[in-house]
């Protein structure tokens, strides 16, 4: 018996070879359809991720611009003088590295002199130093940064 003679048989009027070919063609069509559908889904995922990357890149640029605006030297100088009472260093107060040792010696001598005066006059109350400027509160920090005060943010 020839194994190929099986393909020449008829089933309900169709050759077996025709039925096998039709089944293979159907399987191939379904496989191509599923592959293209899967590729389309992946393409949609890629587009969505690229859009997210573009949005995050735009957000990064925005945040960098905000940081640059917040770190402007003229803005920081104005805030330091307004809230902390600080002023820029004048040329009179600038020194070079070699002069630091001399200033340290003068500072020790002045401190020793103050101790001797304090020991000689124990009944005199020390003069109170002026109170430093108030540190920025959360209300100030919220105003400066453009955010909400802490009390409102916690609600």
C-alpha positions as YAML, in Angstrom:
chain: A
units: angstrom
residues:
- id: 1
  name: UNK
  ca: [0.00, 0.00, 0.00]
- id: 2
  name: UNK
  ca: [1.29, 3.40, -1.00]
- id: 3
  name: UNK
  ca: [1.16, 6.06, 1.78]
- id: 4
  name: UNK
  ca: [0.29, 8.72, -0.79]
- id: 5
  name: UNK
  ca: [-2.78, 6.81, -1.85]
- id: 6
  name: UNK
  ca: [-4.41, 8.06, 1.35]
- id: 7
  name: UNK
  ca: [-4.31, 11.59, -0.08]
- id: 8
  name: UNK
  ca: [-6.29, 10.47, -3.13]
- id: 9
  name: UNK
  ca: [-9.21, 9.34, -1.00]
- id: 10
  name: UNK
  ca: [-12.38, 11.30, -0.89]
- id: 11
  name: UNK
  ca: [-14.22, 12.42, 2.22]
- id: 12
  name: UNK
  ca: [-17.75, 13.69, 1.58]
- id: 13
  name: UNK
  ca: [-16.81, 14.48, -1.98]
- id: 14
  name: UNK
  ca: [-13.52, 16.31, -1.23]
- id: 15
  name: UNK
  ca: [-10.04, 14.97, -1.67]
- id: 16
  name: UNK
  ca: [-8.12, 14.58, 1.59]
- id: 17
  name: UNK
  ca: [-5.28, 16.68, 0.12]
- id: 18
  name: UNK
  ca: [-7.74, 19.53, -0.46]
- id: 19
  name: UNK
  ca: [-8.98, 19.34, 3.12]
- id: 20
  name: UNK
  ca: [-5.40, 19.34, 4.49]
- id: 21
  name: UNK
  ca: [-4.46, 22.31, 2.28]
- id: 22
  name: UNK
  ca: [-7.57, 24.23, 3.37]
- id: 23
  name: UNK
  ca: [-6.78, 23.57, 7.05]
- id: 24
  name: UNK
  ca: [-3.17, 24.72, 6.62]
- id: 25
  name: UNK
  ca: [-4.28, 27.85, 4.79]
- id: 26
  name: UNK
  ca: [-6.79, 28.64, 7.55]
- id: 27
  name: UNK
  ca: [-4.14, 28.18, 10.26]
- id: 28
  name: UNK
  ca: [-1.72, 30.39, 8.32]
- id: 29
  name: UNK
  ca: [-4.33, 33.15, 7.89]
- id: 30
  name: UNK
  ca: [-5.17, 33.08, 11.61]
- id: 31
  name: UNK
  ca: [-1.48, 33.17, 12.56]
- id: 32
  name: UNK
  ca: [-0.84, 36.20, 10.31]
- id: 33
  name: UNK
  ca: [-3.94, 37.95, 11.68]
- id: 34
  name: UNK
  ca: [-2.86, 37.37, 15.29]
- id: 35
  name: UNK
  ca: [0.70, 38.50, 14.54]
- id: 36
  name: UNK
  ca: [-0.48, 41.75, 12.91]
- id: 37
  name: UNK
  ca: [-2.93, 42.42, 15.74]
- id: 38
  name: UNK
  ca: [-0.18, 41.87, 18.31]
- id: 39
  name: UNK
  ca: [2.17, 44.15, 16.35]
- id: 40
  name: UNK
  ca: [-0.50, 46.86, 16.26]
- id: 41
  name: UNK
  ca: [-0.94, 46.61, 20.04]
- id: 42
  name: UNK
  ca: [2.82, 46.87, 20.53]
- id: 43
  name: UNK
  ca: [2.94, 49.87, 18.19]
- id: 44
  name: UNK
  ca: [0.23, 51.56, 20.29]
- id: 45
  name: UNK
  ca: [2.21, 50.81, 23.45]
- id: 46
  name: UNK
  ca: [5.35, 52.30, 21.90]
- id: 47
  name: UNK
  ca: [3.48, 55.47, 20.89]
- id: 48
  name: UNK
  ca: [2.02, 55.81, 24.39]
- id: 49
  name: UNK
  ca: [5.45, 55.39, 26.03]
- id: 50
  name: UNK
  ca: [6.98, 57.93, 23.64]
- id: 51
  name: UNK
  ca: [4.24, 60.40, 24.56]
- id: 52
  name: UNK
  ca: [4.97, 59.83, 28.25]
- id: 53
  name: UNK
  ca: [8.68, 60.42, 27.61]
- id: 54
  name: UNK
  ca: [7.89, 63.67, 25.79]
- id: 55
  name: UNK
  ca: [5.62, 64.81, 28.64]
- id: 56
  name: UNK
  ca: [8.27, 63.98, 31.26]
- id: 57
  name: UNK
  ca: [10.94, 65.78, 29.21]
- id: 58
  name: UNK
  ca: [8.73, 68.87, 29.06]
- id: 59
  name: UNK
  ca: [8.16, 68.62, 32.83]
- id: 60
  name: UNK
  ca: [11.92, 68.38, 33.41]
- id: 61
  name: UNK
  ca: [12.50, 71.50, 31.28]
- id: 62
  name: UNK
  ca: [9.80, 73.34, 33.23]
- id: 63
  name: UNK
  ca: [11.29, 72.33, 36.59]
- id: 64
  name: UNK
  ca: [14.79, 73.37, 35.47]
- id: 65
  name: UNK
  ca: [13.43, 76.76, 34.44]
- id: 66
  name: UNK
  ca: [11.73, 77.12, 37.85]
- id: 67
  name: UNK
  ca: [14.96, 76.23, 39.64]
- id: 68
  name: UNK
  ca: [16.87, 78.76, 37.56]
- id: 69
  name: UNK
  ca: [14.31, 81.44, 38.44]
- id: 70
  name: UNK
  ca: [14.38, 80.53, 42.15]
- id: 71
  name: UNK
  ca: [18.20, 80.56, 42.27]
- id: 72
  name: UNK
  ca: [18.67, 83.98, 40.65]
- id: 73
  name: UNK
  ca: [21.31, 85.86, 42.68]
- id: 74
  name: UNK
  ca: [19.33, 89.13, 42.75]
- id: 75
  name: UNK
  ca: [16.25, 87.30, 44.07]
- id: 76
  name: UNK
  ca: [18.25, 85.48, 46.76]
- id: 77
  name: UNK
  ca: [19.93, 88.75, 47.77]
- id: 78
  name: UNK
  ca: [16.55, 90.49, 48.11]
- id: 79
  name: UNK
  ca: [15.12, 87.61, 50.18]
- id: 80
  name: UNK
  ca: [18.20, 87.48, 52.42]
- id: 81
  name: UNK
  ca: [18.02, 91.20, 53.14]
- id: 82
  name: UNK
  ca: [14.22, 91.20, 53.58]
- id: 83
  name: UNK
  ca: [13.83, 88.15, 55.86]
- id: 84
  name: UNK
  ca: [17.26, 87.62, 57.40]
- id: 85
  name: UNK
  ca: [18.65, 91.15, 57.44]
- id: 86
  name: UNK
  ca: [21.72, 90.04, 55.50]
- id: 87
  name: UNK
  ca: [23.67, 92.32, 53.16]
- id: 88
  name: UNK
  ca: [26.28, 91.55, 50.50]
- id: 89
  name: UNK
  ca: [29.89, 91.47, 51.67]
- id: 90
  name: UNK
  ca: [31.60, 94.80, 51.02]
- id: 91
  name: UNK
  ca: [35.15, 95.11, 49.73]
- id: 92
  name: UNK
  ca: [36.17, 96.38, 53.20]
- id: 93
  name: UNK
  ca: [35.38, 92.94, 54.67]
- id: 94
  name: UNK
  ca: [37.20, 90.86, 52.08]
- id: 95
  name: UNK
  ca: [40.64, 89.44, 52.94]
- id: 96
  name: UNK
  ca: [43.09, 86.98, 51.45]
- id: 97
  name: UNK
  ca: [43.96, 83.57, 52.93]
- id: 98
  name: UNK
  ca: [47.25, 84.74, 54.51]
- id: 99
  name: UNK
  ca: [45.46, 87.35, 56.64]
- id: 100
  name: UNK
  ca: [43.22, 84.77, 58.33]
- id: 101
  name: UNK
  ca: [45.90, 83.78, 60.83]
- id: 102
  name: UNK
  ca: [46.36, 87.42, 61.88]
- id: 103
  name: UNK
  ca: [42.63, 87.87, 62.35]
- id: 104
  name: UNK
  ca: [42.46, 84.69, 64.43]
- id: 105
  name: UNK
  ca: [45.25, 86.06, 66.71]
- id: 106
  name: UNK
  ca: [43.42, 89.39, 67.07]
- id: 107
  name: UNK
  ca: [40.22, 87.55, 67.87]
- id: 108
  name: UNK
  ca: [41.90, 85.54, 70.65]
- id: 109
  name: UNK
  ca: [43.46, 88.67, 72.13]
- id: 110
  name: UNK
  ca: [40.10, 90.47, 72.08]
- id: 111
  name: UNK
  ca: [38.37, 87.48, 73.70]
- id: 112
  name: UNK
  ca: [41.02, 87.34, 76.43]
- id: 113
  name: UNK
  ca: [40.59, 91.07, 77.07]
- id: 114
  name: UNK
  ca: [36.82, 90.68, 77.40]
- id: 115
  name: UNK
  ca: [37.30, 87.86, 79.91]
- id: 116
  name: UNK
  ca: [39.64, 90.00, 82.02]
- id: 117
  name: UNK
  ca: [37.16, 92.90, 82.02]
- id: 118
  name: UNK
  ca: [34.29, 90.58, 82.91]
- id: 119
  name: UNK
  ca: [36.29, 89.05, 85.75]
- id: 120
  name: UNK
  ca: [37.20, 92.50, 87.11]
- id: 121
  name: UNK
  ca: [33.59, 93.77, 87.13]
- id: 122
  name: UNK
  ca: [31.35, 90.89, 88.19]
- id: 123
  name: UNK
  ca: [28.46, 93.18, 89.33]
- id: 124
  name: UNK
  ca: [27.81, 94.67, 85.91]
- id: 125
  name: UNK
  ca: [25.17, 92.85, 83.92]
- id: 126
  name: UNK
  ca: [26.25, 92.04, 80.41]
- id: 127
  name: UNK
  ca: [24.68, 94.10, 77.66]
- id: 128
  name: UNK
  ca: [22.21, 92.07, 75.65]
- id: 129
  name: UNK
  ca: [23.07, 91.64, 72.02]
- id: 130
  name: UNK
  ca: [20.45, 92.82, 69.56]
- id: 131
  name: UNK
  ca: [18.00, 90.10, 68.67]
- id: 132
  name: UNK
  ca: [18.61, 88.57, 65.26]
- id: 133
  name: UNK
  ca: [16.03, 89.11, 62.57]
- id: 134
  name: UNK
  ca: [13.18, 86.62, 62.70]
- id: 135
  name: UNK
  ca: [13.73, 83.53, 60.61]
- id: 136
  name: UNK
  ca: [11.22, 82.98, 57.83]
- id: 137
  name: UNK
  ca: [8.17, 81.13, 59.04]
- id: 138
  name: UNK
  ca: [6.19, 78.62, 57.06]
- id: 139
  name: UNK
  ca: [3.92, 81.47, 55.98]
- id: 140
  name: UNK
  ca: [6.94, 83.32, 54.60]
- id: 141
  name: UNK
  ca: [8.34, 80.19, 52.98]
- id: 142
  name: UNK
  ca: [5.02, 79.51, 51.29]
- id: 143
  name: UNK
  ca: [4.86, 83.09, 50.03]
- id: 144
  name: UNK
  ca: [8.44, 82.99, 48.77]
- id: 145
  name: UNK
  ca: [8.07, 79.65, 47.01]
- id: 146
  name: UNK
  ca: [4.60, 80.41, 45.67]
- id: 147
  name: UNK
  ca: [3.09, 77.44, 47.51]
- id: 148
  name: UNK
  ca: [0.39, 77.22, 50.12]
- id: 149
  name: UNK
  ca: [1.08, 77.77, 53.81]
- id: 150
  name: UNK
  ca: [1.53, 74.61, 55.82]
- id: 151
  name: UNK
  ca: [-1.78, 75.03, 57.61]
- id: 152
  name: UNK
  ca: [-3.71, 75.13, 54.34]
- id: 153
  name: UNK
  ca: [-1.67, 72.28, 52.84]
- id: 154
  name: UNK
  ca: [-2.51, 69.96, 55.75]
- id: 155
  name: UNK
  ca: [-6.30, 70.36, 55.34]
...
